[in-house]
Amino acid sequence: LDQARRFSCDSESITKFFIQNSELFDRDAKLIFNMDETMLHSKKKLKVIVPEKTLPLVVSPPVPPHITAVITIGASGNALQPLILLPNKKTKRNIESIIDECLIASTPSGWMNKDAFVLYAILFCSQITHYRLTLPISIRNDSILLIVDGHPSRRNYLANYIFSCFNIELVVLKGHSSHVLQPFDLTV
């Protein structure tokens, strides 16, 4: 991966990317959004209490399920409601407390896939439709720019068609370059 990142992120290829997409980035910051997924996990250390001079029954910590949070933030600081992808297992317990703060779906693995990206496209368009009403009239009908990484789920005709129907332009970053080019790859 490090070698692929080195070859994908030289100054020449990054300059070429921005030259090719310069017209897309030339817009009001209120019209630029970035989506990225992150794994939700706990680094909580487990404590095991056992009688003196005995071995614990738990030898390795349990492996938590993979949960993906799909986060969308605007260049002007607006955050859309996150989409949480749960593994297609019985994980309904304890999600009632967050049900009003995010959107929840599931995939077989808890990772993003093409079907989940279509769902994200529908949810993004729904939220953007409401967001547009808060924009100044002069830019309300201008196209929205959505920046995403090069995950294979982005090569998706249906999702891209949905975006185009709602006047949303999608920029897919060059593979192995999100650690340099993605607006909030590691942090917001």
C-alpha positions in Angstrom: 0.0 0.0 0.0 2.8 2.5 0.8 4.4 1.9 -2.5 1.1 2.4 -4.3 0.6 5.6 -2.4 4.1 6.9 -3.3 3.4 6.3 -7.0 -0.1 7.8 -6.9 0.8 10.9 -4.9 3.8 12.5 -6.7 3.5 16.2 -7.3 3.0 15.7 -11.0 -0.1 13.5 -10.6 -1.6 15.7 -7.9 -1.1 18.8 -10.1 -2.7 17.0 -13.0 -5.7 16.0 -10.9 -6.3 19.6 -9.8 -5.8 21.0 -13.4 -8.3 18.4 -14.8 -10.9 19.3 -12.0 -10.2 23.0 -11.5 -13.6 24.0 -12.9 -15.4 21.7 -10.6 -13.7 23.1 -7.5 -14.4 26.7 -8.6 -17.6 27.2 -6.7 -19.0 28.6 -3.4 -17.8 26.5 -0.4 -21.5 25.9 0.6 -21.8 23.8 -2.6 -18.8 21.4 -1.8 -19.2 18.3 0.3 -16.9 15.4 1.1 -17.9 11.9 2.1 -15.8 9.3 3.8 -16.3 6.1 5.7 -14.6 5.3 9.0 -14.7 2.2 11.1 -16.3 2.5 14.5 -14.5 0.5 17.1 -13.8 0.5 20.8 -10.3 0.3 22.1 -11.7 -0.5 25.6 -9.4 -2.8 27.5 -11.2 -5.7 29.2 -10.6 -6.5 32.9 -11.0 -10.1 34.1 -11.4 -10.9 37.7 -10.4 -14.4 38.7 -9.5 -16.2 42.0 -5.9 -15.9 43.1 -3.5 -18.2 41.3 -5.8 -19.2 38.6 -5.8 -18.5 34.9 -8.6 -16.3 33.3 -11.2 -18.0 31.2 -11.0 -15.3 28.6 -7.6 -15.6 26.8 -8.3 -13.1 24.0 -10.6 -10.1 23.9 -13.8 -10.6 21.8 -13.7 -9.3 18.3 -16.3 -6.6 17.9 -18.4 -6.5 14.7 -17.3 -4.2 11.9 -19.4 -1.1 12.0 -18.9 1.6 9.3 -19.9 5.3 9.8 -20.4 7.2 6.5 -19.8 10.8 7.3 -20.5 13.8 5.0 -19.2 17.3 5.8 -19.5 20.5 3.7 -16.6 22.8 3.0 -18.5 25.5 4.8 -18.7 23.3 8.0 -22.2 21.8 7.5 -22.5 18.2 8.6 -25.2 15.9 7.2 -26.8 13.1 9.1 -24.3 10.2 9.2 -25.2 6.7 7.8 -24.2 3.8 10.1 -23.7 0.4 8.4 -24.1 -2.5 10.7 -23.2 -6.1 9.8 -26.2 -8.1 8.8 -26.4 -9.8 12.1 -28.7 -9.3 15.1 -27.2 -6.0 16.3 -30.4 -4.1 16.9 -29.8 -4.1 20.7 -28.6 -0.8 22.1 -29.1 1.3 19.0 -32.3 2.9 20.2 -30.3 5.7 21.8 -28.8 6.9 18.5 -31.7 6.3 16.2 -32.7 10.0 15.9 -29.1 11.2 15.3 -28.1 9.0 12.3 -29.5 6.8 9.6 -28.9 3.0 10.0 -28.7 0.3 7.4 -26.9 -3.0 7.1 -24.7 -4.9 4.7 -23.6 -8.5 5.0 -20.2 -7.5 6.4 -20.8 -4.0 7.8 -18.6 -2.5 5.1 -19.6 -0.2 2.3 -20.7 -2.0 -0.9 -22.4 -1.0 -4.2 -25.9 -1.4 -2.8 -25.1 0.7 0.3 -23.6 3.4 -1.9 -26.9 3.6 -3.8 -28.7 4.0 -0.5 -26.2 6.7 0.5 -26.9 8.5 -2.8 -30.6 8.5 -2.1 -30.1 9.7 1.5 -27.5 12.4 0.4 -29.9 13.7 -2.3 -32.7 13.8 0.2 -30.7 15.8 2.7 -29.2 18.1 0.0 -32.7 18.9 -1.2 -33.6 20.2 2.2 -30.2 21.9 2.6 -30.6 23.8 -0.7 -33.6 25.6 0.8 -31.2 27.2 3.3 -28.9 28.5 0.6 -29.0 32.0 -0.8 -31.3 32.2 -3.9 -28.4 33.1 -6.1 -26.7 29.7 -5.6 -29.7 27.5 -4.6 -29.9 25.8 -8.0 -26.2 25.5 -8.7 -24.7 22.0 -8.8 -23.3 20.5 -5.6 -19.9 18.9 -5.7 -19.4 15.7 -3.8 -15.9 14.4 -3.3 -15.4 10.7 -2.5 -12.5 8.3 -2.4 -11.8 5.7 -5.0 -13.6 2.8 -3.3 -14.9 0.2 -5.8 -18.5 0.9 -4.7 -18.3 4.3 -6.4 -18.2 2.7 -9.8 -21.9 2.4 -9.7 -24.2 3.5 -12.6 -27.4 3.7 -10.5 -25.8 5.9 -7.8 -24.2 8.2 -10.3 -27.5 8.5 -12.2 -29.3 9.4 -9.0 -26.7 12.1 -8.3 -27.0 13.5 -11.8 -30.8 13.7 -11.4 -30.3 16.0 -8.4 -27.7 18.2 -10.0 -24.8 16.7 -8.0 -21.4 16.3 -9.5 -19.3 13.5 -8.2 -15.5 13.7 -8.1 -13.8 10.3 -7.3 -10.3 10.8 -6.1 -7.5 8.9 -7.7 -6.8 5.6 -6.2 -4.3 5.5 -3.3 -4.4 9.2 -2.9 -7.1 9.9 -0.3 -4.5 10.2 2.5 -3.3 13.4 0.7 -6.2 14.6 -1.3 -9.3 13.8 0.7 -10.4 16.8 2.7 -11.0 14.9 5.9 -9.4 11.5 5.4 -8.1 11.3 9.0 -9.9 14.0 10.8 -12.4 16.8 10.3 
